[in-house]
């Protein structure tokens, strides 16, 4: 079974600085999808960024980018120019590319942004 | 605007009672999911449904039941058999079984009193 590990329960960053959140996963599959979700205090889960394993190019969405290292099974999230609104719990998630239905989530990293 | 509506936002249940959490979507998504979130834990899958009148157990289905009589609706019943039901429950949907990711509702906080 696939597992997702987020080794940093909490992180903090100064406003306007850059922070990187770590995620590793365990799988024997070669094709899959990876996601980062944000859960602010409202608790609404919001999709931040998505990566397809067969694509070597790292995904980017505005200030959010990933460092996808397939051989190392690593999928870190970089937030540039951090803003107060970035403060949230961040979850890394894995989905197999086959007919498997589910997203497997890590336990999350709580990000604090200091003014 | 399209989205997923979960109700109620907060729910209190006495021990031994069944309670039903509502989840409605107007996104025309085929697949719907129920996840449970506990403090310090990630999200764990309870049930999912790919199409109307069909659903499958997830990782922690014991003590829960669902129905999918309409494409738009996927209610979750927490039965008295669920030993530790106090948690935050999230409903989600996807157009493609999650390949592009899920759309989530705003959740229901269930507390057993």
Interface residues (C-beta under 8 A of the other chain):
Chain A: X4 X9 X33 X35 X37 X42 X43 X44 X45 X46 X47 X50 X91 X95 X97 X99 X101 X102 X103 X104 X105 X106 X107 X108
Chain B: X31 X33 X40 X41 X42 X43 X44 X45 X48 X50 X56 X58 X59 X88 X90 X92 X97 X98 X99 X100 X101 X102 X103 X104 X105 X106 X107
